[in-house]
Amino acid sequence: MRLFSYKITHDSGFAPNPFGHTLTLATCKPEIRRCKRVGDWIAGFTSGELNGDPVGDERLVYLMRVGEKTLIRDYFWDPRFQDKIPNMKTKGPYPKTGDNIYRPLSEWAHEPAHFEQLINPNHWTESGPDLGHRETDIGGRYVLIADEFYYFGRDPMYLPPEIRPKVPKGQAAHGWGTERARAREFIDYVRSEFKPGCHGLPHYWKDEESTSQIQSCGSC
């Protein structure tokens, strides 16, 4: 068992995206997406930038086990993830939040220029595609797909000190690893307290727009 923790600075339901039938990490964190393996666990924690939690008091925003790792070009066409393609013509945040934003322009697309960035509310600018984010996102090469996940969003989970995994003080491109025994205690604790799936909404969603969207969260 391998567990890696990092701090989240933005939580809009985009990275990770807990909607549809499961949670996915398709954008941002390129080193984690490129290097982590099927079977690894990834934990995202609060940060001062996200919600003011100071170093040492970070809370759990989400926990996922990587059940599948697929290339970004294959993710776009996978029928399981068509509902993660942003739909900017509908009301409410859920249809717009999808992380499936890179349409491959060729069968063997693998470089940033080989993809069209779709209109979306996260990695887009007033003048068009955000090429900086496209470079970073495509640089991660893969999408991580959870086969078990716990997403708390704006209601992050407090953890007793005795079972807390290692959490970096700042940003960590690859995440910080936790020794196997402590990782097992941490994961077992989360499993004992919650069923897999969504237990909160993203930090940046407005209540009046999102109160019904908790029903759209995926679960195992």
N, C-alpha and C positions, 0 to 999 in steps of 0.2 A: 504493500500500500504506500502510495506517495501522495502527500498533501502539500499544496502550494497556496500561500496567502498573499494578497495584495490589497492596496487601498483604492477605493473608488472615489473619484472626484466629481463625477456626473452620473446621475441615475434618472434617466428619462424613459426607461423601458426599452432602450435601444441596444446597450452593451453592458450587461447581457439583455437579451430579449426573452422574457418568460412566457410569451403568448403563443397561441397555436397549441399543438399537442405536447410540446416540450420546450425547455429553455435552450437557447443557442447563444454562442459567443462568436459572432461573425465579423465584427469590426473592432477597432482599437486593440490594445494589448497584443501587438504582432508577435513578440517573442513567446508569449504564452501559447498563442494559437499555433505557432510553428513548431514548438519544441515539446509540448506536453503530449502524453501518450494516452491511448485508450486504457481506461482503468484508473487513471490519475484523478484525484479530487482537487477542485479549485474553490477557494473561499475568498469572497470579496467583502471587505470591511469598510466601515465609514471612515471619514477623514475630516480634518478641520475645514477643508475647502467644501466638502459636500454638505455637512450639517453642524460643524462646530465641535465635533467630538475631539478631545485632545489626545495626544499620544499616550497610550496606555489604557485609554478608556474606549477604544474602538469597539463597535458592535457589528454583528454579522448581518450583511445585506443579502448575501446569497451563498449557497453551497451547491456545487454540482459534481457529479461523477461523469467523467467523459466516457460516453458509451459508443461514440462514433466520431470519426475525424474525416471530413470530406473536403475536397478542393473547392475553392470559391466558385469556379466555373461550373462544377457539377451541382453545387448547392442551388444555383439559380434555377435550373431546370427540374430539379427534384419535385415531383408532384406533392410530396409531403409538406413542402415549404412555400407553396404558392401564396398562402395567406400571410406570409411574412414579407411579401413584396408591398411596399408602401402604396396606399391608395389615398391620394391627396384630395380626391373629390368628395369624400364622405365626411360626415360629422363625427366628432369625438376623437380622442387621441389614439385609440387602439389601432384602427386601420392605417393610420399614418406612421406608426412607430416601427413598422417592420424593418428588420436588419438585412433583408435580401435585396440589396440596392445596386448590385453590380452585374449588369447584363454582359456576358461574354460575346465578343465580336467574332470569335473564331472557335473552332472545335478544340484547339490546343492553347487557348488563352492562358497566359501565366504572368504577363507583365502589366503594369498599370495602364499602358496605352492600349492594351488588348481588351479593355472593358469600358462600357458606357456606364457612367454613374447616373442612376435614376433620381428624379426629384424626390427629396425627403427633407424632413424638418431638422435633421441633426447634422449631417455632413454635406451641407449645401451653402452657397453664398448668395447674396443678392444679385450677383452678376452671372451665376451659373454654378457648374460643378466645382466642388472644393478639391483642387488637384493635390493639395498637401495631404488631406485626409485620404484621398484615393491612393496615394503613394504608400502611406502607412498601412492602410487596410489591406491592400493587395499584397504588401510585403509580408503579411502574416500567412499567406498562401492557403490556409485552411480555416474551416469553420468547425468549432467544437460543438457537438450535439450531446446533450445530457440524456442518460438513461435513468437518472435519479437526481432530483433537485429540490431545493428548498429556497424560496425567494420571499424575502421579508420587506424589501423596498423601504418605504418611509417609516416602517415599524421595525427597525432593525433589532435583532435578538441580542439581549445581554447574555454574557457567558461568565460563569463562575471562574475566578482566577485559576483554580486548580486544573481546569480542563482547557484553558485557552491555548490555541496553537500559537506559533511564532507569527507575529504581525510586524511588518516593516515600519520603521518610524516615518518614512517618506515613501516616495514612489519606488517600485522595484520592478524592473522590466520583466524579469523571469518569475517574480514572486519569491517568497521565502519558504523554504522547506521546513517541515516539522518532523521530529523523530517519530518513528513508526508507532511506538506505544502511546504517546500523547495524541497523535493523529487519530488512532483508534478510539481513544477515550472521548475526544471531541466529537467525532462523527457519531459514535454510539449515543452520546448525550443529545445531539440534535435529533436523531432518529427517535429517541425515547420521548421527546417533548412534542414533536410535530409529525404529521403525515407529509409525504412528498407533495409538492405543488406550490401554489402561490398563497401567501399569508399576508400580503400587503400590496399596496400600489406604489408605483415609482414616486420618488421625492418630488419631481417637477410637474406632476399632473395636478390640475385644478380639481377640487372636489366636485364642483358642479358638472364637470365634464366626464368624470371617471367613476362615479359611485357604483355604476352597474358593471364596470369592466372587470371586476374581480372574478366574475363568473367565466370570463374568457381566458383566464390563466390556464396553462397546461398543467397536467399532473401525470404521475406515473400510473 
